[in-house]
Amino acid sequence: MSLMSPDVWQAKIRLAGWAAGAGGTRTVVEPATGDALGEIGVAGPADVAEAVRIGRTAQREWARAPYTERAAVLRRAGAAWEQHAAEIEEWLIREAGSVPGKAAFETGTAAQECYEAAALPAHPYGELLRSAEPRFSFARRLPVGVVGVIAPFNVPIVLAIRAVAPALALGNAVVLKPDPRTAVSGGAVLARVFEEAGLPDGLLTVLPGGADVGQALVTDPGVPVIAFTGSTSAGRAVAELGGRHLKRVHLELGGNSALIVCADADIPHAATVGAWGSFFHQGQICMATSRHLVHESIAEPYVRALATKADALPSGDPASGPVAVGPLIDAGQRDRVHEIVTGTVEAGATLRAGGTYDGLIYRPTVLADVPRAAPAHEREIFGPVAPVLTFSTLDEAAELAAATEYGLSLGILTRNVMNALELGERVPTGLLHINDQTVNDEATAPFGGVGASGTGARHGGPQANIEAFTDTQWVTMRDVPPRYPL
Ligand code: NAD
């Protein structure tokens, strides 16, 4: 039997802990064609409490199990991603509109996230402390209990697994709420992989559903930690609600990241790097290169090279053959992108490539002479659009790069890497890539934005994960109780 055939979704999700969807069912739609790919159960807010209850019960035993058992489950999950990569990638291509390279990046990263997480159970989990008293004093890290993970549609596997894998490895249970538009690739697939890996029942429950299910997760008293990835506006709502309920909320939010192209950059090479940053996965990446800040002396040849590249990129249904640019997720997202492009042209920018669409396929678009007050400079686009602005000094480049509320990623192309390093200290950003574009992610590296992009690095690498998904307990031990003067 195939890992992911529609007839096993319901049963397999149920095995992962979810008995009934209070939200009925939903048709899984292929954005490139509008075709129905199947039906999947949808959770409602009423499903959350039961999922959390099951998780809390299963978690106690899981936390007490030998660390080697948790490590083994994570290693087997890593192997399952590799074994079933082709089938899972097909779902990513059809349900999420991923081009094949992006789909392969997701399965490869998912395997790596699990392998990295497999090392966490063996990691030291505390430290011995000095005490002026005759006692043994130490701090230990304990699992928080049940972690709520809320993930978006754009990179549905990686943005879920980067929290799910370390949270499980560190002895927690997880309730995962994927975006309903990617309920199979961002939800059912994870449930099946962990089932195949032998994760005990109840530890992972997948609840595909809308914002109301997310809110129920944030307010449930049995969920002390929420890992949220999504838009800044939804992140604000989650943070407000979480604050009221005194939850620890990790936020990975939107971006408006800049690529600074210095005067000494190689122009054709820089245009290729910039094109990747803006057009990979149709620009639906939080770290996408959303603004190209180019030295005025090379701006025209850079724009020409970028526009030539944009015009040449094959776009269409990624399931139909080799394309570089696939569909946007839905009509709402496409209309938003088009409104930003037309609004930017009305504000005085020059359209040098693209600016049109066919169904959900938005042509790679290059906008030159973009004014600072234009929407393509001020707003997150989340589409295949490369706005270009110019600068004359590095001070001006730093000021422009920092001129939005976001702080996710920054790329700098230059032969003078020390200048770039110094520039990177002046721009608030969680990620800095010198001589690369802005889209980079590795399971071993701390990942997270500042400002309106989130609450800093909470994913990637043991330090961030242990901080994110465990609590610290101070413990003292004496032979006999002390005598108090009472
Ligand atoms: P979104 O915020 O609308 O939805 C993200 C998830 O949150 C979905 O599962 C959604 O159902 C849920 N949600 C929405 N409102 C909620 C609420 N009030 N309470 C609880 N849950 C709620 O995001 P989107 O527009 O679908 O996704 C794209 C956004 O995600 C972009 O802004 C992008 O930059 C951001 N993103 C950030 C990162 C990162 O790591 N920083 C990664 C990928 C995407």
Boltz pocket constraint, residues with backbone or C-beta under 6 A from the ligand:
constraints:
  - pocket:
      binder: B
      contacts: [[A, 150], [A, 151], [A, 152], [A, 153], [A, 154], [A, 155], [A, 159], [A, 177], [A, 178], [A, 179], [A, 180], [A, 209], [A, 210], [A, 211], [A, 212], [A, 213], [A, 214], [A, 215], [A, 218], [A, 229], [A, 230], [A, 231], [A, 232], [A, 233], [A, 234], [A, 235], [A, 237], [A, 238], [A, 252], [A, 253], [A, 254], [A, 255], [A, 285], [A, 286], [A, 287], [A, 380], [A, 382], [A, 408], [A, 449], [A, 453], [A, 454]]
      max_distance: 6.0
